[in-house]
């Protein structure tokens, strides 16, 4: 199988930024020494040449000296040493066969990657299922699995209902709850959302933390921005106030509810005795402000909801998103431009990784793995039997290490850094029987691996990705920077062919994989590489000749009944709340300069210079109580661990709440977060944990140059 890229040597290569899910087009060039550089793409379909600070610095990590360049195998002394590809493959295959023989196929867990291409994630889930398990997952589990669950269950598809373009053109009100596009999706925010406000739209922002989104809508001589700064974990009470206000004032779209929804009576019964005043007090937002926001949303011609990890990363994450869906359904804000419920996806292919089946309960195209007819249809293409029982999620796999899980195959993910309660994750990794990691850089997880396989970077390979509004786009690569690295696709095919030898992993390149994906995933069936071209196509695209759908549900929902599902929900407090020992609420989030846990962004000179180390936001009243001055180094603690960070005293955060990031390995926020899960979506509760803080006597922050990993 060929692993050569299709990069053109006589001019810039058009590709997609590897960071967030906006899907900005960029160009890259490669000089005679192999150095890869960024170039703007002026007429790129999504961003029209604009790029954020991360996108402009994206190529700075490609040629970095930390790159993995040769396979590594752990020797008898416990040291990772260089090996040939054949030797590394032999160790991988021998151990995977041994684990299956000694235990069962269910003893292996597989991790896909939200930064890898659709084709590569398609292959890793196919590898898991050919091996005999459905325990394959990606980091969508950590960010939006509750959103996917709620949207699929209530509307039919686990994705943005609308496109960024139609939202900018048609929305009168943007309801942004638990999302921070100014920081995490900056080009979408500036090119689409802020532009809409400049043209007359209103923004209602619901977030415990004032941030770059807040500031971006502080537009002179307008009152078209409200910030409802609620207490962490009180999204359901606040939204119930909004919905109750809609019901009380007769702002329900009765025709839409009658013809296109079910469950309205359950919602009204749930809110029958609901106390708006008490709920507003619990949320920490004046009742009159919430009622005004409700009026603005309900009376708009077209109102759109944007949701993010501030809503999804809770043990009640599914209910949080369900209540957003309730609000959209009762006001009829679905099925037309400028409306809908729109999750802003955080990684360049976190949407696509889910779309192509790298999840334990669905096959490509979100087809239920437990459905015999679905399995039979896919088996007719794959020519092997698919396990019928849904597998474990990635966090469940981690929890089972040392018990039912004995081996891991990890492509491009770094659970040591990305999963909550890092200290326990590290202990579990030490108990593993066998682990293989394929990645671009040596990660914190790779330190525990038995085999490390060096992959090419995003800039060196071809494939497709799906951005946040379902636009499937092609990525194109330049030549390899390091000759002994291999594309993830080639590695997976090599491993699959050595494990099974039945031809199920014989592919000449990514286009061949995409052609098979089209056969088993109806939402991609009408696409080809030629059709995608430079513009891309929004799924679903069911038949050749279809142009895709910029917005969903114009003629009906894709639920089993064809109706949108309304379901009343009640408040559930976070599993950990402040007490005498830990009197503060800790919440976490990303910043514009860095990306997840920093693999690429912290290997960028530009980004590291702007934001070199972690920090914690502390309210001035809390700072005074604790004797903290702005710039002091403090120890931030939870029941799971502690980190040392710089304190930034700011009224951007509410009193009693502290806020930090997950980007920095030496002071990783996930050493503090709680690994309790939403019962249905299995997403961890990153957004609320009990915490304590104290001034650190020693102010040396340590080595701030050490890179972390995504």
C-alpha positions as CSV (number, residue, x, y, z in Angstrom):
1,X,0.0,0.0,0.0
2,X,1.3,3.4,-0.9
3,X,1.9,6.0,1.8
4,X,3.2,8.7,-0.5
5,X,1.4,12.1,-0.2
6,X,-0.1,14.0,-3.1
7,X,1.5,17.3,-2.1
8,X,2.5,19.4,-5.1
9,X,6.2,20.5,-5.2
10,X,5.6,23.4,-7.6
11,X,3.3,25.4,-5.3
12,X,1.4,25.6,-2.0
13,X,-0.7,22.6,-1.0
14,X,-4.3,23.4,0.1
15,X,-5.3,21.6,3.3
16,X,-7.3,22.2,6.5
17,X,-6.1,23.6,9.8
18,X,-5.4,20.8,12.3
19,X,-6.7,22.6,15.4
20,X,-10.4,23.3,16.2
21,X,-13.5,22.1,14.4
22,X,-14.2,25.3,12.3
23,X,-12.4,23.7,9.4
24,X,-10.4,26.7,8.2
25,X,-8.6,26.2,4.9
26,X,-4.8,27.0,4.9
27,X,-2.0,26.4,2.5
28,X,1.4,24.8,3.3
29,X,4.7,24.7,1.5
30,X,7.8,22.6,1.9
31,X,11.3,23.8,1.1
32,X,14.3,21.7,-0.2
33,X,15.3,20.9,3.4
34,X,11.8,19.5,4.2
35,X,10.8,22.5,6.3
36,X,7.0,23.0,6.3
37,X,5.6,26.6,6.4
38,X,2.2,28.2,6.6
39,X,0.6,30.2,3.8
40,X,-2.8,31.8,3.8
41,X,-5.6,30.5,1.5
42,X,-7.5,33.6,0.5
43,X,-10.6,32.0,-1.0
44,X,-10.9,29.0,1.4
45,X,-14.6,28.1,1.6
46,X,-15.0,28.4,5.4
47,X,-12.7,31.1,6.5
48,X,-12.0,33.2,3.4
49,X,-8.3,33.5,4.3
50,X,-8.8,34.6,7.9
51,X,-6.9,32.5,10.5
52,X,-6.5,32.6,14.3
53,X,-3.2,32.6,16.2
54,X,-3.1,28.8,16.4
55,X,-3.8,28.3,12.7
56,X,-1.1,30.7,11.7
57,X,1.4,28.8,13.9
58,X,0.2,25.3,13.0
59,X,3.2,24.3,10.9
60,X,5.7,25.2,13.7
61,X,5.3,21.7,15.2
62,X,5.7,19.7,12.0
63,X,9.5,19.8,11.9
64,X,10.0,19.9,15.6
65,X,13.0,18.1,17.1
66,X,10.7,16.1,19.4
67,X,9.1,14.2,16.6
68,X,9.1,10.4,16.8
69,X,11.2,9.2,13.9
70,X,11.6,5.4,14.4
71,X,9.7,2.6,16.0
72,X,10.4,2.0,19.7
73,X,10.1,-1.4,21.6
74,X,10.5,-1.8,25.3
75,X,13.3,-4.2,26.1
76,X,13.7,-6.6,29.0
77,X,15.3,-3.8,31.1
78,X,12.2,-1.7,30.7
79,X,13.8,0.8,28.4
80,X,12.2,1.9,25.1
81,X,14.8,1.3,22.3
82,X,14.8,1.8,18.6
83,X,13.6,-1.1,16.5
84,X,12.7,-1.9,12.9
85,X,9.1,-1.7,11.7
86,X,9.1,-5.5,11.2
87,X,10.2,-6.1,14.8
88,X,7.7,-3.6,16.2
89,X,4.9,-5.1,14.2
90,X,5.8,-8.6,15.4
91,X,5.6,-7.5,19.0
92,X,2.2,-5.8,18.4
93,X,0.7,-8.8,16.6
94,X,2.1,-11.4,18.9
95,X,0.8,-9.6,22.0
96,X,-2.6,-8.9,20.6
97,X,-3.0,-12.6,19.6
98,X,-1.8,-13.7,23.0
99,X,-4.2,-11.4,24.9
100,X,-7.1,-12.7,22.8
101,X,-6.1,-16.3,23.4
102,X,-5.5,-15.9,27.1
103,X,-8.5,-13.7,27.9
104,X,-10.8,-12.8,25.0
105,X,-11.1,-10.1,22.4
106,X,-12.9,-8.0,25.0
107,X,-9.7,-7.7,26.9
108,X,-8.4,-5.1,24.3
109,X,-9.5,-1.5,24.1
110,X,-8.9,0.7,21.1
111,X,-8.6,4.4,20.9
112,X,-9.3,6.4,17.7
113,X,-8.2,10.0,17.3
114,X,-10.1,13.2,16.8
115,X,-7.1,14.7,15.0
116,X,-6.7,11.8,12.6
117,X,-8.5,11.6,9.2
118,X,-11.9,9.9,8.7
119,X,-10.2,7.1,6.8
120,X,-7.9,6.4,9.7
121,X,-10.6,6.4,12.3
122,X,-12.7,4.2,10.0
123,X,-9.8,1.7,9.9
124,X,-9.2,1.7,13.7
125,X,-12.9,0.9,14.4
126,X,-12.8,-1.8,11.7
127,X,-9.6,-3.2,13.2
128,X,-11.3,-3.4,16.7
129,X,-14.4,-5.2,15.3
130,X,-12.4,-7.6,13.1
131,X,-10.4,-8.4,16.3
132,X,-13.7,-9.1,18.0
133,X,-14.7,-6.2,20.2
134,X,-16.7,-3.0,20.0
135,X,-14.6,-1.3,22.7
136,X,-13.4,1.5,20.4
137,X,-13.8,5.2,21.2
138,X,-12.4,8.6,20.7
139,X,-12.1,11.8,22.7
140,X,-15.6,12.9,21.6
141,X,-16.4,10.9,24.7
142,X,-14.7,13.5,26.8
143,X,-16.2,16.6,25.1
144,X,-19.5,16.1,23.4
145,X,-20.8,12.5,23.9
146,X,-23.7,13.8,25.9
147,X,-24.5,16.3,23.2
148,X,-24.4,13.5,20.5
149,X,-26.6,11.3,22.7
150,X,-29.3,14.0,23.3
151,X,-29.4,15.3,19.8
152,X,-29.6,11.8,18.2
153,X,-32.2,10.6,20.7
154,X,-34.4,13.7,20.4
155,X,-33.9,14.9,16.8
156,X,-32.2,12.1,14.9
157,X,-28.6,13.2,14.1
158,X,-25.8,13.8,16.6
159,X,-24.4,17.0,15.0
160,X,-25.0,20.7,14.3
161,X,-28.4,21.2,12.9
162,X,-27.4,24.2,10.8
163,X,-24.4,25.6,8.9
164,X,-22.3,28.6,10.0
165,X,-23.2,30.4,6.8
166,X,-27.0,30.1,7.2
167,X,-26.7,31.0,10.9
168,X,-24.9,34.2,10.1
169,X,-27.3,35.1,7.3
170,X,-30.6,34.3,9.1
171,X,-30.4,34.2,12.9
172,X,-31.8,37.1,14.9
173,X,-30.7,35.7,18.3
174,X,-27.7,33.6,19.2
175,X,-28.1,31.8,22.5
176,X,-24.6,30.7,23.5
177,X,-24.6,28.4,26.5
178,X,-21.5,26.7,27.8
179,X,-19.6,27.5,24.7
180,X,-16.8,30.0,24.2
181,X,-16.4,30.5,20.4
182,X,-14.3,33.7,20.9
183,X,-11.6,31.5,22.5
184,X,-12.2,28.1,21.1
185,X,-13.6,28.8,17.6
186,X,-12.3,32.3,16.9
187,X,-12.8,32.4,13.2
188,X,-16.4,31.2,13.4
189,X,-16.9,33.8,16.1
190,X,-15.4,36.7,14.1
191,X,-16.5,35.7,10.6
192,X,-20.0,34.5,11.3
193,X,-21.4,35.2,14.8
194,X,-19.9,38.6,15.5
195,X,-20.6,39.7,12.0
196,X,-24.3,38.8,12.5
197,X,-24.4,40.9,15.6
198,X,-22.8,43.9,13.8
199,X,-25.7,43.5,11.3
200,X,-28.3,43.5,14.0
201,X,-28.5,40.1,15.7
202,X,-28.6,39.7,19.5
203,X,-26.4,37.5,21.6
204,X,-27.4,35.9,24.9
205,X,-24.3,34.3,26.5
206,X,-24.8,31.9,29.5
207,X,-21.4,31.1,31.1
208,X,-19.9,31.2,34.7
209,X,-16.8,32.8,33.2
210,X,-16.4,36.0,31.3
211,X,-14.1,35.4,28.4
212,X,-13.1,36.4,24.9
213,X,-16.6,35.7,23.7
214,X,-17.9,38.2,26.3
215,X,-15.5,40.8,25.1
216,X,-16.0,40.1,21.4
217,X,-19.7,41.1,21.7
218,X,-19.0,44.3,23.7
219,X,-20.0,46.4,20.7
220,X,-20.2,50.1,21.1
221,X,-23.6,51.8,21.2
222,X,-25.7,48.6,21.3
223,X,-27.4,46.6,24.0
224,X,-27.6,43.5,21.9
225,X,-25.5,41.4,24.3
226,X,-26.6,39.8,27.6
227,X,-24.2,37.8,29.7
228,X,-26.0,35.5,32.2
229,X,-23.2,34.6,34.6
230,X,-24.6,31.6,36.3
231,X,-23.1,29.4,39.0
232,X,-21.3,26.3,37.6
233,X,-23.7,23.3,37.4
234,X,-27.0,25.3,37.4
235,X,-27.8,25.2,33.6
236,X,-31.0,23.2,34.1
237,X,-32.5,25.5,36.7
238,X,-31.7,28.6,34.5
239,X,-33.2,26.9,31.3
240,X,-36.2,25.8,33.2
241,X,-36.8,29.4,34.2
242,X,-36.5,30.3,30.5
243,X,-38.9,27.6,29.4
244,X,-41.4,28.3,32.2
245,X,-41.4,32.0,31.1
246,X,-42.1,30.9,27.5
247,X,-45.0,28.7,28.7
248,X,-46.5,31.4,31.0
249,X,-46.5,34.1,28.3
250,X,-47.9,32.0,25.5
251,X,-44.7,32.2,23.4
252,X,-45.0,28.5,22.4
253,X,-45.2,27.7,18.7
254,X,-48.4,25.7,19.1
255,X,-48.6,24.6,15.5
256,X,-45.0,23.3,15.4
257,X,-45.4,21.6,18.7
258,X,-48.6,19.9,17.6
259,X,-47.4,18.7,14.2
260,X,-43.7,18.0,14.7
261,X,-43.1,17.1,18.4
262,X,-44.0,14.6,21.1
263,X,-43.6,14.8,24.9
264,X,-44.8,18.4,25.4
265,X,-47.2,17.3,28.2
266,X,-44.2,15.8,30.1
267,X,-42.5,19.1,30.0
268,X,-45.5,21.0,31.3
269,X,-46.0,18.5,34.1
270,X,-42.3,18.7,35.0
271,X,-42.6,22.5,35.3
272,X,-46.1,22.7,36.8
273,X,-44.9,23.4,40.4
274,X,-41.5,24.9,39.3
275,X,-40.4,27.9,41.4
276,X,-38.8,30.4,39.1
277,X,-37.6,32.7,41.9
278,X,-35.9,29.9,43.8
279,X,-34.2,28.6,40.6
280,X,-32.9,32.0,39.6
281,X,-31.5,32.4,43.1
282,X,-29.8,29.0,42.8
283,X,-28.4,29.9,39.4
284,X,-27.1,33.2,40.8
285,X,-28.7,35.3,38.1
286,X,-31.5,37.9,38.6
287,X,-34.8,36.6,37.6
288,X,-35.7,39.6,35.5
289,X,-32.5,39.1,33.4
290,X,-33.5,35.5,32.7
291,X,-37.0,36.5,31.8
292,X,-35.8,39.2,29.4
293,X,-33.4,36.7,27.8
294,X,-36.3,34.3,27.4
295,X,-38.4,37.0,25.7
296,X,-35.6,37.9,23.3
297,X,-35.2,34.3,22.3
298,X,-38.8,33.4,22.0
299,X,-39.9,36.5,20.1
300,X,-37.1,36.3,17.5
301,X,-38.0,35.3,14.0
302,X,-35.1,32.9,14.0
303,X,-33.2,31.9,17.1
304,X,-30.2,29.6,17.2
305,X,-28.7,27.8,20.2
306,X,-25.0,27.1,20.5
307,X,-23.8,24.6,23.0
308,X,-20.4,23.4,24.2
309,X,-18.4,21.6,26.8
310,X,-19.7,23.9,29.6
311,X,-23.0,22.1,29.1
312,X,-21.8,18.6,28.1
313,X,-19.1,17.9,30.6
314,X,-21.4,17.2,33.6
315,X,-23.0,14.0,35.0
316,X,-26.2,15.6,33.9
317,X,-24.8,16.5,30.5
318,X,-27.5,14.7,28.5
319,X,-30.2,16.5,30.5
320,X,-28.4,19.8,30.0
321,X,-28.5,19.5,26.2
322,X,-32.0,18.0,26.3
323,X,-33.3,21.2,27.9
324,X,-31.7,23.3,25.1
325,X,-33.5,21.0,22.6
326,X,-36.7,21.5,24.6
327,X,-36.4,25.3,24.3
328,X,-35.8,25.1,20.5
329,X,-38.7,22.7,20.0
330,X,-41.4,24.5,22.0
331,X,-40.6,27.8,20.2
332,X,-40.3,26.1,16.7
333,X,-36.7,27.1,16.2
334,X,-35.7,24.0,14.2
335,X,-35.8,23.0,10.5
336,X,-35.0,26.3,8.8
337,X,-32.0,28.6,8.4
338,X,-30.8,30.6,11.4
339,X,-32.2,28.2,14.0
340,X,-31.4,24.9,15.6
341,X,-29.2,23.4,18.3
342,X,-25.5,23.6,17.3
343,X,-22.7,22.0,19.2
344,X,-19.4,23.7,18.4
345,X,-16.9,20.8,18.0
346,X,-13.5,21.3,19.6
347,X,-11.1,19.3,17.3
348,X,-10.6,19.3,13.6
349,X,-12.1,15.9,13.1
350,X,-14.0,15.0,16.3
351,X,-17.2,15.1,14.4
352,X,-15.8,12.8,11.6
353,X,-14.3,10.3,14.1
354,X,-17.8,9.8,15.4
355,X,-19.4,9.8,12.0
356,X,-17.2,7.0,10.7
357,X,-18.0,4.7,13.7
358,X,-15.2,5.1,16.1
359,X,-17.6,4.7,19.0
360,X,-18.5,1.5,21.0
361,X,-22.3,1.5,20.3
362,X,-22.5,2.5,16.6
363,X,-21.1,1.5,13.2
364,X,-20.2,4.0,10.5
365,X,-23.0,6.5,9.9
366,X,-24.4,6.2,13.5
367,X,-26.0,2.8,12.7
368,X,-26.8,0.8,15.9
369,X,-24.3,-2.0,16.3
370,X,-26.9,-4.0,18.3
371,X,-29.3,-4.0,15.3
372,X,-29.0,-7.4,13.5
373,X,-30.1,-5.9,10.2
374,X,-27.5,-3.1,10.4
375,X,-24.8,-5.6,11.2
376,X,-25.8,-7.9,8.3
377,X,-25.7,-4.9,5.9
378,X,-22.2,-3.9,7.0
379,X,-21.0,-7.6,7.2
380,X,-21.9,-8.0,3.6
381,X,-19.2,-5.4,2.8
382,X,-16.7,-6.3,5.4
383,X,-17.1,-10.1,5.1
384,X,-16.6,-10.9,8.8
385,X,-18.9,-11.1,11.8
386,X,-19.3,-8.0,13.9
387,X,-19.8,-8.4,17.7
388,X,-23.4,-7.7,18.7
389,X,-22.9,-6.2,22.1
390,X,-21.9,-2.5,22.4
391,X,-18.4,-2.1,23.8
392,X,-16.9,0.0,26.6
393,X,-16.3,3.7,26.3
394,X,-12.7,4.9,26.6
395,X,-13.2,6.0,30.2
396,X,-14.8,2.7,31.1
397,X,-11.9,0.9,29.4
398,X,-9.5,2.9,31.6
399,X,-11.5,2.0,34.7
400,X,-11.3,-1.7,33.8
401,X,-7.5,-1.8,33.4
402,X,-6.2,-4.6,35.7
403,X,-9.6,-6.3,35.7
404,X,-11.2,-7.1,32.4
405,X,-8.9,-4.9,30.2
406,X,-5.3,-6.2,29.6
407,X,-4.2,-4.4,26.5
408,X,-4.7,-1.1,24.7
409,X,-4.2,0.0,21.1
410,X,-4.0,3.8,21.1
411,X,-3.9,5.9,17.9
412,X,-3.1,9.6,18.5
413,X,-4.8,9.9,21.9
414,X,-3.2,10.6,25.3
415,X,-5.5,9.4,28.0
416,X,-2.9,10.0,30.7
417,X,-3.4,13.7,30.1
418,X,-6.9,13.9,28.7
419,X,-8.9,11.7,31.2
420,X,-9.9,13.0,34.6
421,X,-8.1,12.2,37.8
422,X,-4.7,11.9,36.1
423,X,-3.0,10.4,39.2
424,X,-5.3,7.3,39.1
425,X,-4.9,7.0,35.3
426,X,-1.2,6.8,35.7
427,X,-1.5,4.0,38.3
428,X,-3.8,2.1,36.0
429,X,-1.4,2.4,33.0
430,X,1.3,0.8,35.1
431,X,-1.0,-2.3,35.5
432,X,-1.5,-2.9,31.8
433,X,-0.2,-6.1,30.3
434,X,0.5,-4.6,26.9
435,X,0.0,-1.2,25.1
436,X,0.9,0.1,21.7
437,X,0.8,3.8,20.9
438,X,1.1,5.3,17.5
439,X,1.7,9.0,17.5
440,X,3.6,12.0,16.2
441,X,5.3,13.0,19.5
442,X,6.4,11.1,22.6
443,X,3.4,11.6,24.8
444,X,2.8,11.1,28.5
445,X,0.9,7.9,27.6
446,X,3.7,6.7,25.4
447,X,5.9,6.6,28.5
448,X,3.9,3.5,29.6
449,X,3.8,1.9,26.1
450,X,5.5,-1.4,25.1
451,X,5.6,-0.4,21.5
452,X,5.6,3.2,20.1
453,X,4.9,3.6,16.3
454,X,6.0,6.9,14.7
455,X,3.3,8.5,12.6
456,X,3.4,11.3,10.1
457,X,1.8,14.6,11.0
458,X,-1.4,16.2,9.7
459,X,0.7,18.1,7.2
460,X,2.2,15.0,5.6
461,X,-0.8,13.0,4.6
462,X,-4.1,12.9,2.7
463,X,-7.6,12.2,3.8
464,X,-10.9,13.8,4.8
465,X,-12.2,15.5,7.9
466,X,-15.6,16.7,9.0
467,X,-15.9,20.2,10.5
468,X,-18.3,21.4,13.2
469,X,-21.1,22.0,10.8
470,X,-20.9,18.7,9.0
471,X,-18.8,19.9,6.1
472,X,-16.6,17.0,4.8
473,X,-13.4,18.4,3.4
474,X,-10.2,17.0,2.0
475,X,-6.8,17.4,3.6
476,X,-3.7,17.2,1.4
477,X,-0.2,16.6,2.5
478,X,3.4,17.4,1.5
479,X,6.3,15.0,1.5
480,X,7.4,13.1,4.6
481,X,9.6,15.1,7.0
482,X,11.1,12.0,8.5
483,X,11.5,9.1,6.1
484,X,10.9,6.2,8.6
485,X,7.5,7.5,9.8
486,X,4.3,6.1,8.4
487,X,0.8,7.5,7.9
488,X,-1.7,6.2,10.5
489,X,-3.6,4.6,7.6
490,X,-0.6,2.6,6.5
491,X,0.2,1.5,10.0
492,X,-3.3,0.2,10.6
493,X,-3.4,-1.6,7.3
494,X,0.0,-3.3,8.1
495,X,-1.2,-4.4,11.5
496,X,-4.6,-5.6,10.2
497,X,-3.0,-7.6,7.4
498,X,-0.5,-9.2,9.7
499,X,-3.2,-10.0,12.3
500,X,-5.9,-11.4,9.9
501,X,-4.4,-11.9,6.5
502,X,-7.8,-12.0,4.9
503,X,-7.6,-9.0,2.6
504,X,-9.9,-6.8,4.8
505,X,-7.1,-4.2,5.2
506,X,-5.8,-4.2,1.7
507,X,-6.1,-0.5,0.6
508,X,-4.0,1.5,-1.8
509,X,-4.6,4.8,0.0
510,X,-7.1,7.0,1.7
511,X,-9.4,7.3,-1.3
512,X,-9.8,3.5,-1.4
513,X,-10.8,3.5,2.3
514,X,-13.3,6.4,1.7
515,X,-14.9,4.4,-1.1
516,X,-15.5,1.5,1.3
517,X,-16.8,4.0,3.9
518,X,-19.4,5.2,1.4
519,X,-20.7,1.6,1.1
520,X,-21.5,1.2,4.8
521,X,-22.3,4.8,5.9
522,X,-25.4,6.2,4.1
523,X,-24.7,9.8,5.2
524,X,-21.5,9.7,3.0
525,X,-22.8,7.6,0.2
526,X,-23.2,10.4,-2.3
527,X,-19.7,11.8,-1.8
528,X,-16.5,11.1,-3.7
529,X,-13.1,12.7,-3.5
530,X,-13.8,14.4,-6.8
531,X,-17.2,15.8,-5.6
532,X,-15.6,17.1,-2.4
533,X,-13.1,19.1,-4.4
534,X,-11.9,22.2,-2.5
535,X,-15.3,23.3,-1.2
536,X,-16.4,20.1,0.6
537,X,-20.0,18.8,1.1
538,X,-22.2,18.8,4.2
539,X,-23.5,15.4,5.2
540,X,-26.0,13.8,4.9
541,X,-25.3,13.2,1.2
542,X,-27.3,10.1,0.5
543,X,-27.0,9.7,-3.3
544,X,-24.6,10.6,-6.0
545,X,-25.6,14.1,-7.3
546,X,-26.9,15.2,-3.9
547,X,-25.4,18.6,-2.8
548,X,-25.7,17.8,1.0
549,X,-27.8,19.6,3.5
550,X,-26.6,22.9,5.0
551,X,-29.4,22.6,7.6
552,X,-31.3,19.6,8.9
553,X,-35.0,18.7,9.6
554,X,-36.8,21.0,7.1
555,X,-39.3,18.2,6.3
556,X,-39.1,16.1,9.5
557,X,-36.9,14.7,12.1
558,X,-35.0,11.5,11.6
559,X,-36.1,9.9,14.9
560,X,-38.0,6.6,14.7
561,X,-41.3,8.4,15.0
562,X,-40.3,11.3,12.8
563,X,-41.1,13.7,15.6
564,X,-38.8,15.9,17.8
565,X,-38.7,14.5,21.3
566,X,-39.5,16.9,24.2
567,X,-38.6,15.7,27.7
568,X,-38.8,17.7,30.9
569,X,-35.7,17.6,33.1
570,X,-35.0,18.5,36.7
571,X,-31.9,19.9,38.4
572,X,-29.1,17.6,39.4
573,X,-26.3,19.2,41.4
574,X,-22.7,18.2,40.6
575,X,-21.5,15.0,42.3
576,X,-19.1,17.1,44.3
577,X,-20.1,20.3,45.9
578,X,-18.2,22.7,48.2
579,X,-17.8,21.8,51.8
580,X,-15.6,23.0,54.7
581,X,-12.5,21.0,53.5
582,X,-12.9,22.1,49.9
583,X,-15.0,25.3,49.9
584,X,-14.5,26.4,46.2
585,X,-15.9,25.1,42.9
586,X,-13.3,24.3,40.3
587,X,-14.2,24.4,36.6
588,X,-11.9,24.1,33.6
589,X,-11.7,25.3,30.0
590,X,-9.5,26.0,27.0
591,X,-7.7,29.2,26.0
592,X,-7.2,30.5,22.5
593,X,-3.4,30.1,22.5
594,X,-3.3,26.3,23.3
595,X,-5.1,23.2,22.3
596,X,-6.2,20.4,24.6
597,X,-3.1,19.2,26.4
598,X,-0.6,20.9,24.2
599,X,1.2,18.3,22.0
600,X,1.3,20.7,19.0
601,X,0.6,24.1,20.5
602,X,3.2,23.9,23.2
603,X,5.8,23.0,20.5
604,X,5.0,26.3,18.8
605,X,7.4,29.1,19.7
606,X,4.7,31.7,19.0
607,X,2.0,30.2,21.2
608,X,4.4,29.3,24.0
609,X,5.8,32.8,24.0
610,X,2.2,34.3,24.4
611,X,1.1,31.8,27.1
612,X,4.0,29.8,28.6
613,X,2.4,28.2,31.7
614,X,-0.9,27.3,33.4
615,X,-2.8,29.6,35.7
616,X,-5.9,29.8,37.8
617,X,-8.5,32.6,37.7
618,X,-9.5,33.7,41.2
619,X,-12.2,36.3,42.1
620,X,-10.9,39.4,43.9
621,X,-13.0,38.7,47.0
622,X,-11.6,35.1,47.2
623,X,-8.1,36.4,46.6
624,X,-8.5,38.9,49.5
625,X,-9.8,36.1,51.8
626,X,-6.9,33.8,51.0
627,X,-4.3,36.5,51.0
628,X,-3.5,36.1,47.3
629,X,-2.0,38.8,45.1
630,X,-2.2,38.8,41.3
631,X,0.8,36.8,40.0
632,X,1.3,34.8,43.2
633,X,2.0,31.1,42.7
634,X,-0.6,29.0,44.5
635,X,-1.4,25.4,45.2
636,X,-4.7,24.4,43.8
637,X,-6.1,21.2,45.4
638,X,-9.0,18.7,45.1
639,X,-9.6,15.3,46.6
640,X,-7.6,13.8,43.8
641,X,-4.5,15.8,43.6
642,X,-2.9,19.2,43.5
643,X,-1.0,21.5,41.1
644,X,1.0,24.6,41.4
645,X,-0.1,27.5,39.1
646,X,0.0,31.3,38.8
647,X,-3.0,33.1,40.3
648,X,-4.7,35.7,38.1
649,X,-7.1,37.8,40.2
650,X,-10.0,38.8,38.0
651,X,-13.7,39.4,38.3
652,X,-14.2,37.4,35.1
653,X,-15.0,34.5,37.4
654,X,-17.7,34.4,40.0
655,X,-16.9,34.5,43.7
656,X,-16.4,31.0,45.1
657,X,-15.3,29.6,41.7
658,X,-11.8,29.0,40.4
659,X,-11.0,28.3,36.8
660,X,-8.0,26.6,35.2
661,X,-6.9,24.8,31.9
662,X,-5.9,21.3,30.8
663,X,-3.1,22.3,28.5
664,X,0.1,22.0,30.6
665,X,1.6,18.7,31.6
666,X,3.6,20.0,34.6
667,X,0.5,21.5,36.1
668,X,-2.3,19.5,34.5
669,X,-5.8,20.6,35.5
670,X,-7.0,17.0,35.1
671,X,-5.1,16.0,38.2
672,X,-7.9,17.7,40.0
673,X,-11.0,16.8,38.0
674,X,-13.6,14.2,38.9
675,X,-14.0,11.0,36.9
676,X,-17.7,10.4,37.8
677,X,-19.8,9.9,34.6
678,X,-23.1,10.8,33.0
679,X,-25.0,7.5,33.3
680,X,-26.1,7.5,29.6
681,X,-23.3,9.2,27.6
682,X,-20.5,8.2,30.0
683,X,-18.9,11.6,29.8
684,X,-16.9,12.8,32.9
685,X,-17.8,15.8,35.0
686,X,-14.9,18.1,34.1
687,X,-16.8,21.2,34.8
688,X,-17.5,21.0,38.6
689,X,-15.4,19.7,41.4
690,X,-14.8,20.8,45.0
691,X,-11.4,22.6,45.4
692,X,-9.2,24.5,47.8
693,X,-6.4,26.9,47.3
694,X,-3.4,28.2,49.2
695,X,-0.5,30.5,48.6
696,X,2.7,28.7,47.7
697,X,5.8,29.8,49.6
698,X,8.2,28.6,46.9
699,X,7.4,30.7,43.7
700,X,9.5,28.8,41.2
701,X,7.0,27.5,38.7
702,X,9.4,24.8,37.5
703,X,10.2,24.0,33.9
704,X,7.6,25.8,31.8
705,X,9.2,24.7,28.5
706,X,8.3,21.0,28.9
707,X,5.7,20.1,26.3
708,X,2.5,18.3,27.0
709,X,0.3,16.3,24.8
710,X,-3.2,16.4,23.3
